[in-house]
Amino acid sequence: MAHKHDHSQVIQSVTDKLPSDELLCDLGDLFKLFGDTTRIKILYSLFESELCVCAIAELLKMEQSAISHQLKILKDAKLVGCRRSGRLNMYYLADDHVRTIIGQGFEHLTEEGK
């Protein structure tokens, strides 16, 4: 027979710190954006340099329309920013948080087992 122990204190402590369901859902949606290989390739490219759509398309060997579609998704999610440079739109990582997420994910994948 299993011995049952009281979890009420730890459950209350965690409950008090949990964000709202809406915020957790938004967090899940954010991470889904990182679940697409093309978007990850775009983000990682922008990790290295600010780029225009045609440069990203050439770099990833993809059609500009496909890149533009993914850039719109990333821009709507505030993961990339865009600025006008003459006739070109230049894309860049929106902020250091995006850079950190990518960097931490890559570091996690490449670290030696501890």
C-alpha distances in whole Angstrom, upper triangle without the diagonal:
4,7,9,13,16,18,21,24,23,23,26,28,28,29,32,33,33,36,37,36,39,40,37,38,41,40,38,42,43,41,42,45,45,43,47,48,52,51,49,53,55,53,53,57,57,55,58,61,62,63,65,64,66,65,61,62,64,62,59,61,61,63,64,62,59,59,60,58,55,57,57,53,53,55,54,51,53,52,55,59,62,66,69,71,74,74,70,67,65,61,59,55,55,54,52,49,49,51,48,45,47,47,44,43,45,44,40,41,44,42,41,37,36
4,6,10,13,15,18,20,20,20,23,25,24,26,29,30,29,33,33,33,36,36,33,35,38,36,35,38,40,38,39,42,41,40,44,45,49,48,46,49,51,49,49,53,54,52,55,57,59,60,62,61,63,62,58,59,61,59,56,59,58,60,61,60,56,56,57,55,52,54,54,50,49,52,51,47,49,48,52,55,59,62,65,68,71,70,67,63,62,58,56,52,52,50,48,45,46,47,44,41,43,44,40,39,42,41,37,38,41,39,38,34,33
4,6,10,12,15,17,18,18,21,22,23,24,27,28,28,31,33,32,36,36,33,35,38,36,35,39,40,38,39,43,42,41,45,46,50,48,47,50,52,50,50,54,54,52,55,57,59,60,62,61,64,62,59,60,62,59,57,60,59,61,61,60,57,57,58,55,52,54,54,50,50,52,51,47,49,48,52,55,58,62,65,68,71,70,67,64,62,58,55,52,51,50,48,44,45,47,43,41,43,44,40,39,42,41,37,39,41,39,38,35,33
4,7,9,12,14,15,15,17,19,20,21,23,25,25,28,29,29,33,33,30,32,35,34,33,36,38,36,37,41,40,39,43,45,48,47,45,48,50,48,48,52,52,50,53,56,57,58,60,59,62,61,57,58,61,58,55,58,57,59,60,58,55,55,56,53,50,52,52,48,47,50,48,45,46,46,49,52,56,59,63,65,69,68,65,61,59,56,53,50,49,47,46,42,43,45,42,39,42,42,38,38,41,40,36,38,40,38,38,35,33
4,6,9,11,11,12,15,16,17,18,21,22,23,26,28,28,31,31,29,31,34,32,32,35,36,35,36,40,39,39,42,44,47,46,44,48,49,47,47,51,50,48,51,54,55,57,59,58,61,60,56,58,60,57,55,58,57,59,59,58,55,54,55,52,49,51,51,47,46,48,47,43,45,44,48,51,54,58,61,64,67,67,63,60,58,54,52,48,47,45,43,40,41,43,40,38,40,40,37,36,39,38,35,37,39,37,37,34,32
4,6,8,9,10,11,13,14,15,17,19,20,24,25,25,29,29,27,29,32,30,30,34,35,34,35,39,38,38,42,44,47,45,43,47,48,46,46,50,49,47,51,53,54,56,57,57,60,59,55,57,59,56,54,57,56,58,58,57,54,53,54,51,48,49,49,46,45,47,45,42,43,43,46,49,53,56,59,62,65,65,62,58,56,53,50,46,45,44,42,39,40,42,38,36,39,40,36,36,39,38,35,37,39,37,38,35,33
4,6,6,6,9,10,11,12,14,16,16,20,21,22,25,25,23,25,28,27,27,30,31,30,32,35,35,34,38,40,43,41,40,43,45,42,42,46,46,44,47,49,50,52,54,53,56,55,51,53,56,53,51,54,53,54,54,53,50,49,50,48,45,46,45,42,41,43,41,38,39,39,43,45,49,52,56,58,62,61,58,54,53,49,46,43,42,40,38,35,36,38,35,33,36,36,32,32,36,35,31,34,36,34,35,32,30
4,6,5,6,9,10,10,12,14,15,19,20,21,24,24,22,25,28,27,27,30,31,31,32,35,35,35,39,42,44,42,41,45,45,43,43,47,46,44,48,50,50,52,54,53,57,56,52,54,57,54,52,55,54,55,55,54,51,50,50,48,45,46,45,42,41,43,41,38,39,39,43,45,49,52,55,58,61,61,58,54,53,49,47,43,41,40,38,35,37,39,35,34,37,37,34,34,37,36,33,36,38,37,37,35,33
4,5,5,6,9,10,11,13,14,18,20,21,25,24,22,26,28,26,27,30,31,30,33,35,35,36,39,42,44,42,40,44,45,42,43,46,45,43,46,49,49,51,53,53,56,55,52,54,56,53,51,55,54,55,55,54,51,50,50,48,45,45,45,42,41,42,41,37,38,38,42,44,48,51,54,57,60,60,57,53,52,48,45,42,40,38,37,33,35,37,34,32,36,36,32,33,36,35,32,35,37,35,36,34,32
4,5,5,6,8,10,11,12,16,18,19,23,22,20,23,25,23,24,28,28,27,29,32,32,32,36,38,41,38,37,40,41,38,39,43,42,40,43,45,46,48,50,50,53,52,48,50,53,50,48,51,50,52,51,51,48,46,47,45,42,42,42,39,38,39,38,34,35,35,39,41,45,48,52,54,57,57,54,51,49,45,42,39,37,35,34,30,32,34,30,29,32,32,29,29,32,31,28,31,34,32,33,30,28
4,5,5,6,9,10,10,14,16,16,20,19,18,20,23,22,22,25,26,26,28,31,30,31,34,37,39,37,36,40,40,37,38,42,41,39,43,45,45,47,49,48,52,51,47,49,51,49,47,50,49,50,50,49,46,45,45,43,40,41,40,37,36,38,36,33,34,34,38,40,44,47,50,53,56,56,53,49,48,44,42,38,36,35,33,30,32,33,30,29,32,32,29,29,32,32,29,31,34,33,34,31,30
4,6,5,6,9,10,13,15,16,20,19,18,21,23,22,23,26,27,27,29,32,32,32,36,39,41,38,37,41,41,39,40,43,42,40,44,46,46,48,50,49,52,52,48,50,53,50,48,52,50,52,51,50,47,46,46,44,41,42,41,38,37,38,36,33,34,34,38,40,44,47,50,53,56,56,53,49,48,44,42,38,36,35,33,30,32,34,31,30,33,34,30,31,34,33,31,34,36,35,36,34,32
4,6,5,7,9,13,15,17,20,19,17,21,23,21,22,26,26,26,28,31,30,31,35,37,40,37,36,39,40,37,38,41,40,38,41,43,44,46,48,47,51,50,46,49,51,48,47,50,49,50,50,49,46,45,45,43,40,40,40,37,35,37,35,32,32,32,36,38,42,45,48,51,54,54,51,48,46,42,40,36,34,32,31,28,30,32,28,27,31,31,28,28,32,31,28,31,34,32,34,31,30
4,5,5,6,10,12,14,17,16,14,18,19,18,19,22,22,22,25,27,27,28,31,34,36,33,32,36,36,33,34,38,37,35,38,40,41,43,45,44,47,46,43,45,48,45,43,47,45,47,46,45,42,41,41,39,36,37,37,33,32,33,32,28,29,29,33,35,39,42,46,48,52,52,48,45,43,39,37,33,32,30,28,25,27,29,26,24,27,28,25,25,29,28,25,28,31,30,31,29,27
4,5,5,9,10,12,15,14,13,16,18,17,18,22,22,22,24,27,27,28,32,34,37,34,33,37,37,34,36,39,38,36,40,41,41,43,45,44,48,47,44,46,48,46,44,47,46,47,46,45,42,41,41,39,36,37,36,33,32,33,31,28,29,29,33,35,39,42,45,48,52,51,48,45,43,40,37,34,32,30,29,26,28,30,27,26,29,30,27,27,31,30,28,30,33,32,34,32,31
4,6,8,10,13,16,15,14,18,19,18,20,23,23,24,26,28,29,30,33,36,38,35,34,38,38,35,36,39,38,36,40,41,41,43,45,45,48,47,44,46,49,47,45,48,47,48,47,46,43,42,42,40,37,37,36,33,32,33,31,28,29,29,33,35,39,41,45,48,51,51,48,44,43,39,37,33,31,30,29,25,28,30,27,26,29,30,27,28,32,31,29,32,35,33,35,34,32
4,6,10,12,14,13,12,16,17,15,17,20,20,21,23,25,25,27,30,33,35,32,31,34,34,31,32,36,34,32,36,38,38,40,42,41,45,44,41,43,46,43,42,45,44,45,44,43,40,39,39,37,34,34,34,31,29,30,29,25,26,26,30,32,35,38,42,44,48,48,45,41,40,36,34,30,28,26,25,22,24,26,23,22,26,27,24,24,28,27,25,28,31,30,32,31,29
4,7,9,11,10,9,12,14,13,14,17,17,18,20,22,23,24,27,30,32,29,28,32,32,29,31,34,33,31,35,36,36,38,40,39,43,42,39,41,43,41,39,43,41,42,41,40,38,36,36,34,32,32,31,28,27,28,26,23,24,24,28,30,34,37,40,43,46,46,43,40,38,34,32,29,27,25,25,21,23,25,23,21,24,26,23,23,27,27,25,27,30,29,31,30,29
4,7,8,6,6,10,11,10,12,15,15,16,19,20,21,23,26,29,30,27,27,30,30,27,29,32,31,29,33,34,34,36,37,37,40,40,36,38,41,39,37,41,39,40,39,37,35,34,33,31,29,29,28,25,24,25,23,20,21,21,25,27,31,34,37,40,43,43,40,36,35,32,30,26,24,23,23,19,21,24,21,20,23,25,22,23,26,27,25,27,30,30,32,31,31
4,5,5,6,9,10,11,12,14,15,17,19,20,22,23,26,29,31,28,28,31,31,28,31,33,32,31,35,36,35,37,38,37,40,40,37,39,42,40,38,41,39,40,39,37,35,34,33,31,29,29,27,24,24,25,22,19,21,22,26,28,31,34,37,40,43,43,40,37,36,32,31,27,25,24,25,21,22,26,24,22,25,27,25,25,29,29,27,30,33,33,35,34,34
4,5,5,6,9,10,10,12,14,15,16,19,20,21,24,27,29,26,26,30,30,28,30,33,31,31,35,36,35,36,37,36,39,39,36,37,41,39,37,39,37,38,37,35,33,32,32,29,27,28,26,23,23,24,21,19,21,22,26,28,31,34,37,40,43,43,40,36,35,32,31,27,25,25,26,22,23,26,24,22,25,27,25,24,28,29,27,29,32,32,35,34,33
4,5,5,6,9,10,11,12,14,15,17,19,20,23,26,27,24,25,29,28,26,28,31,29,29,33,34,33,34,34,33,37,37,34,35,38,37,35,38,35,36,34,32,30,30,29,26,25,25,23,20,20,21,18,16,18,19,23,25,28,31,34,37,40,39,37,33,33,29,28,25,23,23,24,20,21,24,23,21,24,26,25,24,28,29,27,29,32,33,36,35,35
4,5,5,6,9,10,10,13,14,16,17,19,22,25,26,23,23,27,26,23,26,29,27,26,30,31,30,31,32,32,35,35,32,34,37,35,33,36,34,35,33,32,30,29,28,26,24,24,22,19,19,20,17,14,16,17,21,23,26,29,32,35,38,38,35,31,31,27,26,22,20,20,21,17,18,21,20,18,21,23,22,21,25,26,25,26,30,30,33,32,32
4,5,5,6,9,10,11,12,15,16,17,20,23,25,22,22,25,25,23,25,28,27,26,30,31,31,32,33,32,35,35,32,33,36,34,32,35,33,34,33,32,29,28,28,26,23,24,23,20,19,21,19,15,17,18,21,24,27,31,34,37,40,39,36,33,32,28,26,23,21,21,21,17,18,21,19,17,20,22,20,19,23,24,22,24,27,28,30,29,29
4,5,5,6,9,10,11,13,15,15,18,22,23,20,21,24,24,22,25,28,26,26,30,31,30,31,32,30,34,34,30,32,35,33,31,34,31,32,31,29,27,26,26,23,21,22,21,17,18,19,17,14,16,17,21,23,26,30,33,36,39,38,35,31,31,27,26,23,21,22,22,19,18,22,21,18,20,23,21,20,24,25,23,25,28,29,32,31,31
4,5,5,6,9,10,11,13,15,17,20,21,18,19,22,22,19,22,25,23,23,27,28,27,28,28,27,31,31,28,29,32,31,29,32,29,30,29,27,25,24,23,21,19,19,18,15,14,16,13,10,13,14,17,20,23,26,29,32,35,34,32,28,27,24,22,20,18,18,19,16,15,19,18,16,18,21,20,19,22,24,23,24,27,28,31,31,32
4,5,5,6,9,10,11,13,16,19,20,17,17,21,20,18,20,23,22,21,25,26,26,27,28,27,31,30,27,28,31,30,28,31,29,30,29,28,25,24,24,22,19,19,19,16,15,16,15,11,13,13,17,20,23,26,30,32,36,35,32,28,27,23,22,18,17,17,17,13,13,17,15,13,15,18,16,16,19,21,19,21,24,25,28,27,28
4,5,5,6,9,10,11,14,17,19,16,16,20,20,18,20,23,23,22,26,27,27,28,29,27,31,30,27,28,31,29,27,30,28,29,28,27,24,23,24,21,18,19,19,15,15,17,16,12,15,15,18,21,24,28,31,34,37,36,33,29,28,24,23,20,19,19,20,16,15,18,17,14,16,19,17,16,19,21,19,20,23,24,27,27,28
4,5,5,7,9,10,12,16,17,14,15,18,18,17,19,22,21,21,25,26,25,25,26,24,28,28,24,25,29,27,25,27,25,26,25,24,21,20,20,18,15,16,16,12,12,14,12,9,13,12,16,19,22,25,28,31,34,33,30,26,25,22,21,18,17,18,19,16,15,18,18,14,16,19,18,17,20,22,21,21,25,26,29,29,30
4,5,5,7,9,11,15,15,12,13,16,16,14,16,19,18,18,21,22,22,23,23,22,26,25,22,24,27,25,23,26,24,25,24,23,20,19,19,17,14,15,14,11,10,12,11,8,10,9,13,16,19,23,26,29,32,31,27,24,23,19,18,15,14,15,16,12,11,14,14,11,13,16,15,14,17,19,18,19,22,24,27,27,28
4,5,5,7,10,13,14,12,11,15,15,13,15,18,18,17,21,22,23,23,24,23,26,26,22,23,26,24,22,25,23,25,24,24,21,19,20,18,15,16,16,13,12,15,14,11,13,11,15,18,21,25,28,30,33,33,29,26,24,20,19,16,16,16,16,13,11,14,13,10,11,14,13,11,14,17,15,16,19,21,24,24,25
4,5,5,8,11,13,10,11,15,15,14,16,19,19,19,22,24,23,23,24,22,25,25,21,22,25,24,21,23,22,23,23,21,18,18,19,16,13,15,15,11,11,15,14,11,14,12,15,19,22,25,28,31,33,32,29,25,24,21,20,17,17,19,19,16,14,17,17,13,13,17,16,14,16,19,18,18,21,23,26,26,28
4,5,6,10,10,7,8,12,12,11,13,16,15,16,19,20,20,20,20,19,22,22,18,19,22,20,18,21,19,20,19,18,15,14,15,13,10,11,12,8,8,11,11,8,11,9,12,15,18,22,25,27,30,28,25,22,21,17,16,14,14,16,17,14,12,14,15,12,12,16,16,14,16,19,18,18,21,23,26,27,29
4,6,8,9,7,6,10,10,9,11,14,14,14,17,19,19,19,20,19,22,21,17,19,21,19,17,20,19,20,20,20,16,15,17,15,11,13,14,11,10,13,14,11,13,10,13,16,19,23,25,27,30,29,26,23,21,17,16,13,14,16,16,13,10,12,13,10,9,13,13,10,12,15,15,14,17,20,23,24,25
4,6,9,8,8,11,12,12,13,16,17,17,20,22,22,22,23,21,23,23,19,19,22,20,17,20,18,20,21,20,16,16,18,16,12,15,16,13,12,16,16,14,16,14,16,20,22,26,28,30,33,31,28,25,24,20,19,17,18,19,20,17,14,16,16,13,12,15,15,12,14,17,16,15,18,20,23,23,26
4,6,5,6,9,10,11,12,14,15,16,19,20,20,19,20,18,20,20,16,16,19,17,14,16,15,16,17,16,13,12,15,13,9,12,14,11,11,15,15,14,16,14,15,19,20,24,26,28,31,29,25,23,22,18,18,16,18,20,20,19,15,17,18,15,13,17,17,14,15,18,18,16,19,22,25,26,28
4,5,5,6,9,10,10,12,14,15,17,18,19,18,19,17,18,18,14,14,16,14,11,13,13,15,16,16,13,12,15,14,11,13,15,13,13,16,18,16,18,15,16,19,21,24,26,28,30,28,25,23,21,18,18,16,19,20,21,19,16,17,18,15,13,16,17,14,13,17,17,15,17,21,23,25,27
4,5,5,6,9,10,10,12,14,16,17,17,15,16,13,15,14,11,11,13,12,8,11,9,12,12,13,9,8,11,11,8,10,13,11,11,14,16,15,17,14,14,17,18,21,23,24,27,25,21,19,18,15,16,15,17,20,21,20,16,17,19,16,14,17,19,16,16,19,20,18,20,23,26,28,30
4,5,5,6,8,10,11,12,14,15,15,14,15,13,15,15,11,12,15,13,11,14,12,14,13,14,10,9,11,10,6,8,10,9,8,11,13,12,13,10,11,14,16,19,21,23,25,24,20,18,16,13,13,12,14,16,17,16,12,14,16,13,11,15,17,14,15,18,19,18,20,23,26,27,30
4,5,5,6,8,10,10,13,14,15,15,16,15,17,16,12,14,16,13,11,14,14,16,16,17,14,12,14,14,10,11,14,12,10,13,15,14,14,11,12,15,17,21,23,24,27,26,22,20,18,14,13,12,14,16,16,15,11,12,13,11,8,12,13,11,11,15,15,14,16,19,22,24,26
4,6,5,6,9,10,11,13,14,13,14,13,14,13,9,11,12,10,8,11,11,14,14,16,13,10,13,14,11,11,15,14,12,15,17,16,17,13,13,16,17,20,22,23,26,24,21,18,16,13,13,12,15,17,17,17,13,13,15,14,11,13,15,13,12,16,17,15,17,20,23,25,28
4,5,5,6,9,10,11,11,10,11,10,12,11,7,9,11,9,8,12,11,13,12,13,11,8,10,11,8,8,12,11,9,12,15,14,14,11,10,12,13,16,18,19,22,21,17,15,13,10,10,10,13,15,16,16,12,12,15,14,11,14,17,15,14,18,19,18,20,23,26,28,30
4,5,5,6,9,10,10,11,13,12,15,13,10,13,15,12,12,15,15,17,15,17,14,11,13,14,10,9,12,12,9,11,14,12,12,8,8,11,13,16,19,20,23,22,19,16,13,10,8,7,10,12,12,12,8,9,12,10,8,11,13,12,12,15,17,16,18,21,24,26,28
4,5,5,7,9,11,11,14,14,16,13,11,13,15,11,11,15,15,18,17,19,17,13,16,17,13,13,16,15,12,15,18,16,15,12,11,14,16,18,21,21,25,24,20,18,15,12,10,9,13,13,13,13,10,9,11,11,7,9,12,11,10,13,15,14,15,18,21,24,26
4,5,5,7,8,8,11,11,13,10,7,11,11,8,9,13,14,16,15,17,15,12,14,16,13,12,16,16,13,15,18,17,16,13,11,14,14,17,19,19,22,21,17,16,13,10,9,9,13,15,15,16,13,11,14,14,11,12,16,15,13,16,19,18,18,21,24,27,29
4,5,5,6,7,10,11,13,11,9,12,14,11,12,15,16,17,16,18,16,13,14,16,13,11,14,15,12,13,16,15,14,11,8,10,11,13,16,16,19,19,16,13,10,7,6,6,10,11,12,13,10,9,13,13,11,12,16,15,15,17,20,19,20,22,26,29,30
4,6,8,10,13,15,17,14,12,16,16,13,14,18,19,21,19,21,19,16,17,19,16,14,17,17,14,15,18,17,15,11,10,12,14,16,19,19,23,23,19,17,13,11,8,7,10,10,10,11,9,6,10,11,8,9,12,13,12,14,17,17,17,19,23,25,27
4,7,9,13,15,16,13,12,15,15,12,14,17,19,21,19,22,21,17,19,21,18,16,19,20,17,18,21,20,18,15,13,14,15,17,19,19,22,22,19,17,13,12,9,9,13,13,13,15,13,10,13,14,11,11,15,16,14,16,19,18,18,20,24,27,28
4,6,10,12,14,11,10,14,14,12,14,17,18,20,18,20,20,16,17,20,17,15,18,19,16,16,20,20,17,15,12,13,13,14,16,15,18,19,15,14,10,9,7,9,12,13,14,16,14,12,15,17,14,14,18,19,17,19,22,22,22,24,28,31,32
4,7,10,12,10,10,13,14,13,15,18,18,19,16,19,18,15,15,18,16,13,16,17,14,14,18,18,15,13,10,10,9,10,12,11,15,15,12,10,6,6,5,8,11,12,14,16,14,13,16,18,16,17,20,21,20,22,25,25,25,27,31,33,35
4,7,8,6,6,10,11,10,12,14,15,15,13,15,15,12,12,15,14,11,14,16,14,14,18,18,16,14,11,11,10,10,11,11,14,13,10,8,5,5,7,10,13,15,17,19,16,15,19,20,17,19,22,22,21,24,26,26,26,29,32,35,37
4,6,5,6,9,10,11,12,14,13,13,10,13,14,10,10,14,13,10,13,16,14,14,17,18,17,16,12,11,9,10,10,9,11,10,7,6,5,6,9,12,15,17,20,21,18,18,22,22,20,22,25,25,24,27,29,28,29,32,35,38,40
4,5,5,6,9,10,11,12,10,10,6,9,10,7,7,10,10,8,11,14,13,13,16,18,17,15,12,12,10,12,12,12,14,12,8,7,7,8,11,14,16,19,21,22,19,19,23,22,20,23,26,25,24,27,29,28,29,32,35,38,40
4,5,5,6,8,10,10,9,9,6,10,11,9,9,13,13,12,14,17,16,17,20,21,21,19,16,16,14,15,14,14,14,12,9,10,10,11,14,17,19,22,24,25,22,22,26,25,23,25,28,27,26,29,31,29,30,33,36,39,41
4,5,5,6,9,10,10,11,9,13,13,10,12,15,14,13,16,18,17,17,21,22,21,19,15,16,14,15,15,14,15,14,11,11,10,10,12,15,18,21,22,24,21,20,23,23,20,22,26,25,23,26,28,27,27,31,34,36,39
4,5,5,6,8,8,9,8,11,10,7,9,12,11,10,14,15,14,15,18,19,18,16,13,14,13,15,16,16,18,16,13,12,10,9,11,13,16,19,20,21,18,17,21,20,17,20,23,21,20,23,25,24,25,28,31,34,36
4,5,5,6,5,6,5,9,8,6,9,11,11,11,14,16,15,17,19,20,20,18,16,17,16,18,18,18,19,17,14,13,13,12,15,17,19,22,24,24,21,21,24,23,20,22,25,24,22,26,28,26,27,30,33,35,38
4,6,5,7,8,8,12,12,10,13,15,15,15,18,19,19,20,23,24,24,21,19,20,18,20,20,19,20,18,15,15,15,15,16,19,22,24,26,27,23,22,26,25,22,23,27,25,23,27,29,27,27,30,33,36,38
4,6,8,11,11,14,13,11,14,16,15,14,18,19,18,19,23,23,22,20,17,19,18,20,20,20,21,20,17,16,15,14,15,17,20,22,23,24,20,19,23,22,19,20,23,22,20,23,25,23,23,27,29,32,35
4,5,9,10,13,11,9,13,14,12,13,17,17,16,18,21,21,22,19,17,19,19,21,22,22,24,22,18,18,16,15,16,17,20,22,23,24,20,19,22,21,18,20,22,20,19,22,24,22,22,26,28,31,34
4,7,9,12,11,10,13,15,14,15,18,19,19,21,24,24,25,22,20,22,21,23,23,23,24,22,19,19,18,17,19,20,24,26,27,27,24,23,26,25,22,23,26,24,22,26,27,25,25,29,31,34,37
4,6,8,7,7,10,12,11,13,16,17,17,19,21,22,23,20,19,21,20,22,22,23,24,21,18,18,18,17,19,20,23,25,27,27,23,23,26,25,22,24,27,24,23,27,28,26,27,30,33,35,38
4,5,5,7,9,10,11,13,15,16,17,18,20,22,23,21,19,20,19,21,21,21,22,19,17,16,17,16,19,21,23,26,28,28,25,25,28,27,24,27,29,27,26,30,31,29,30,34,36,38,41
4,5,5,6,9,10,10,12,14,15,16,18,20,20,19,17,17,16,18,17,18,19,16,13,13,14,13,16,19,21,24,26,26,23,24,27,26,23,26,29,27,26,30,31,29,31,34,37,39,42
4,5,5,6,9,10,11,13,14,15,17,19,20,19,17,18,16,19,18,20,20,17,15,14,15,15,18,20,21,25,27,27,23,25,28,26,24,27,30,28,27,31,32,30,32,35,38,40,43
4,5,5,6,9,10,11,13,14,16,17,19,17,16,18,17,20,20,21,23,20,17,16,16,15,17,18,20,23,26,25,21,23,26,24,21,25,27,24,24,28,29,27,29,32,35,37,39
4,5,5,6,9,10,10,12,14,15,16,15,13,14,14,16,17,18,20,18,14,13,13,11,14,15,17,20,22,22,18,20,23,21,19,22,24,22,22,26,27,25,27,30,33,35,38
4,5,5,6,9,10,10,12,14,15,14,12,13,12,14,15,17,18,15,13,11,12,11,13,15,16,20,22,22,19,20,24,22,20,24,26,24,24,28,29,28,30,33,36,38,40
4,6,5,7,9,10,11,13,14,14,13,14,14,17,18,20,22,19,16,14,15,13,16,16,17,21,23,22,19,21,24,22,20,24,26,24,24,28,29,27,30,33,36,37,40
4,5,5,6,9,10,11,12,11,10,13,13,17,18,20,22,20,17,14,14,12,13,14,15,18,20,19,16,18,20,18,17,20,22,20,21,24,25,24,26,29,32,34,36
4,5,5,6,8,10,10,9,7,9,9,13,15,17,19,17,14,11,11,8,10,11,12,15,18,17,14,16,19,18,16,19,22,20,21,24,25,25,26,29,33,34,36
4,5,5,6,8,10,10,9,10,10,13,15,18,20,18,15,12,13,11,13,13,13,16,19,19,16,18,21,19,19,22,24,23,24,27,28,27,29,32,36,37,39
4,5,5,6,9,9,9,11,13,16,18,21,23,22,19,15,16,13,14,13,13,16,19,17,14,17,19,17,17,20,22,20,22,25,25,25,27,30,33,34,36
4,6,5,6,5,6,9,11,14,17,20,22,21,18,14,14,10,11,9,9,12,15,14,11,13,16,14,14,17,19,17,19,22,23,22,25,27,31,32,34
4,5,5,6,5,6,8,11,14,17,20,19,16,12,12,9,10,9,8,12,15,14,12,15,17,16,16,19,21,20,22,24,25,26,28,30,34,35,36
4,5,8,8,9,11,14,17,20,23,21,19,15,16,13,13,13,11,14,17,16,14,17,19,17,18,21,23,22,24,26,27,27,30,32,35,36,38
4,5,8,10,13,16,19,22,25,24,21,18,17,14,13,11,10,12,15,13,11,14,16,14,15,18,19,18,21,23,23,24,27,29,32,33,34
4,6,7,10,13,17,20,23,22,20,16,15,12,11,9,6,9,12,11,9,13,14,13,14,17,19,19,20,23,24,24,27,28,32,33,34
4,7,10,14,17,20,23,22,19,16,14,10,9,6,5,7,10,9,6,9,12,10,11,14,15,15,17,19,20,21,23,25,29,30,31
4,7,10,14,16,19,19,16,12,10,7,6,4,4,8,11,11,8,10,13,13,13,15,18,17,18,21,22,23,24,27,30,32,33
4,7,10,13,16,16,13,10,8,6,5,6,5,8,12,13,11,13,16,16,16,18,20,21,22,24,26,26,28,30,33,35,37
4,7,10,13,13,10,6,5,5,6,9,8,12,15,16,14,16,19,19,19,21,24,24,24,27,29,29,30,32,36,38,40
4,6,10,10,8,6,5,7,8,11,11,14,17,19,17,18,22,22,22,23,26,27,27,29,31,32,33,35,39,41,42
4,6,7,6,5,6,9,11,15,15,18,21,23,21,22,25,26,25,27,30,30,30,32,35,35,36,38,42,44,45
4,6,5,6,7,10,13,16,17,19,22,24,23,23,26,27,26,27,31,31,31,33,35,36,36,38,42,45,46
4,6,8,10,13,16,20,20,23,26,28,26,26,30,31,29,31,34,35,34,36,39,39,39,42,45,48,50
4,7,10,13,16,20,21,24,27,29,26,27,30,31,29,31,35,34,34,37,39,38,39,42,45,48,50
4,6,10,13,17,18,21,24,25,23,23,27,27,26,28,31,31,30,33,35,35,35,38,42,44,46
4,6,10,13,14,17,20,22,20,20,24,24,23,25,28,28,27,30,32,32,33,36,39,42,43
4,7,10,12,15,17,19,17,17,21,21,20,22,25,25,24,27,29,29,30,33,36,39,40
4,7,9,12,15,16,13,14,18,18,16,18,21,21,21,24,26,26,27,29,33,35,37
4,6,9,11,13,10,10,14,15,14,15,18,19,19,21,23,24,24,27,30,33,34
4,6,8,9,7,7,11,11,10,12,15,16,16,18,20,21,22,24,28,30,31
4,7,8,7,8,11,12,12,14,16,17,18,20,22,23,24,26,30,32,33
4,5,6,7,9,10,12,13,15,16,17,19,20,22,23,24,28,30,30
4,5,5,6,9,10,10,12,14,15,16,18,20,21,21,25,27,27
4,5,5,6,9,10,10,12,14,15,16,18,20,21,24,26,26
4,5,5,6,8,10,11,12,14,15,17,18,20,24,25,26
4,6,5,6,8,10,11,12,14,16,16,18,22,24,24
4,5,5,6,8,10,10,12,14,15,16,19,21,21
4,6,5,6,9,10,10,12,14,15,19,20,21
4,6,5,6,8,10,11,12,14,18,20,21
4,5,5,6,9,10,11,12,16,18,19
4,5,5,6,9,10,10,14,15,16
4,5,5,6,9,10,14,15,16
4,5,5,6,9,12,14,16
4,5,5,6,10,12,13
4,6,6,9,10,11
4,6,9,10,12
4,6,9,12
4,6,8
4,6
4
